Amino acid sequence: MIRKSALAATLLLPSFSFAATVLSTPPELNNKSYVLMDYETGQILAAKNENEKLAPASMTKMMTSYIIEQKLLKGELTEDEKVRMNESAWCRGSSTESCMYVPLNGTATALEMLRGIIIQSGNDASKAMAEHIAGNEGTFAYMMNEEAKRMGMTNTHFINSTGMPADGHYSTAKDMATLAQHIIHDSSKYYPIYSEKEFTYNGIKQGNRNALLYTDPSVDGLKTGHTEEAGYCVTTSSKRGPMRLISVVFGTPTIQERATQTRSLLAWGFANFETVKVQPANQVLAKAKVYFGKENEVQIGLAENFNVTMPKGKADAIKTQLVVQPKLTAPLQKGQVVGKYVASLDGKVISEKPLVALQAVEEAGFFARLIDHIKQFFANLF
């Protein structure tokens, strides 16, 4: 049974690791870097050189596709909007790069281009969309870097939209996992494209390069990459039951190793960890005092379900705590953050979710507010 404590004042929460918990050893992998992340919480379950700056190859296109998806969702692009293939983006069929094969000066819709980027890893589609959105690829790369900063991808810098080798173009396993989190969460409408196994355009059918999509039904994305400098790379998402894991591997020696190592990481994660529902959304967890409002208190709870991933067999040891901001004052909006709901294990914080007001509280009239001011004055004397 998950134990709950009473209200507490606001406090700073430490980060958490599973070092004190006995787990089987993560697999030894022949690559440059890897990370295994829990999607729900962002917890790193296993890692090697996760902050080492490396060439991400075509995993770069995850940021390109993310920007396109967000512009579609905001209405700044439409799915049937025609995108021109200029000579600067046109793919001549070189064996050194992957292509969607849109004809020179031809057009494809924004949605077709998105599929060409995600499924076919089309460099031509990536550059055409970059030019369509930003005017040129350099300006689009600036947009990519701004998004990376917003997401907290602190060890990433993009020079282009494709991942072709370039000085100063780098990312890390941890940052790629963070980007995958955002794609899955923020672009849920378009995320099913990442699991599509093939796409035909201009009479040319190409298969998705992520081999795990064909062999593991729990895998539903995201993106492979390969250059001579980068080696074979892949960012993968797998969902089994309530738990979703994100794995990233950089620099494996072969295509086969890329898939095999990812399978090993995911198998280890699902064998050692589980996701537990701690608290559902929209339930009244407590009532908190409100000053200067038409009501003296407000019901508080969670806007989202609170799930926590932890080592298997530890669910009964989870403790939770409501951490409410002191001296809440009206007006309060429904959904306004008023504190935190904190889960801890073995005395360490493992996850937290915002506590919100479950209903609005309007500001009281002048005399009612004056009385609250007087009450606060005398309360502060003692």
C-alpha positions, 0 to 999 in steps of 0.5 A: 500500500502506498503511504501518504503524508499530510500537507507540508510547506514548500521544499526543495526536492533532491534528484534520485538514482536507483544506486541503493536498490539491488538490480541485475547488471545492465548489459555490456554493449559495444557502442560509443554511448547509450541511455535507457530512459523511462518515458513517464518520469524521465528517469535514467535507468541505465547509461554509458557516456550519456552526455558525450557529444557525438554525431547523431546522423539521421536521428537529427531528423527527429528535431526536423519532424518535431518542428514540422509536427508542431507547426501542423498542430498550431495551424502554421502549416496544413497537411495538404500544403504544397512544398516545392523541391528546389535544386538546393534540396533536390536529391540526385540519387547519390548512394551516400544519402537517403532520399524521398525522391521528389522530382526537381521543381516538383511538389509534395504535401507537407504530410507526405514530406513528413512521412518521407522524413520519418519513414524514408529518412529523406534528406531531400524532404528534410531540406525542402521542409527547412527551406519552406518553413524558414527560407533556408536551412541555416535559419531552420537550424537556428530554430532547431537549436532554440527548440533544443534549448527549450527542451533542456537538450544542453549538449546538442547543437544542430548545423543542418536538418538532415544529420549529414556530417558537419563540424559543430553538429552533435548531440548526446544519448540523453538529449536524444531521449529527451527529444523522443519524450517530447515527440511522443507527448507533444506530437501524439497526433502524428506519432503513429507515423513513426511506427509505419513500416513503409511509404511509397512516393513517386512510385518508389516504395521504401521500408522503415530502417528501424528493424525492431518495428518488424520483430517487436510489436511493443516498439512503435518508433522512433528513428535510425541514423548512420554515417561513417563518422557516427556508426549505426545509431537508433532512438527507440520507444517500446511500450509494454503495459503501462510502462514505456521505455526509450532507448538510444544507442550511438555508434554500434559497429553494424546494423545487426548490432544496432538492433540487438543492443536495443533489444538487450537494453529494452529487455533489461529495463522491462525485466527490472522495472515496473510502472505503478499508478500512484494517484489518478487525476481529478480526485480531491486530495486535500483542501487548502486555506485561501486568503482574500477569496470568496471561499476560505479554502480550495480543493486540490488534486492532480491534473494528470494521472501520477505514474511512477517507474521503480525497481520491481517489487518496490511498490509497497515501499512508495511514500507520497507527500502533498507539498502545498505553497504557503499562504495561497491567495485569491484569485485562483484559476481552475488548474492553477499550480498550487504545489507538488505531489511527491513520491519517494522511495527509500527516503529519496524523491523519485518523481513529482507532479504539480498539484492544482486547484480543482476549482476557481476561487474568486477574489473577495470584496474589500472588507473581507480582504481587510479582515484577512489582512488583519488576521495575517498581521496578528498571526505573524506576531506569534 
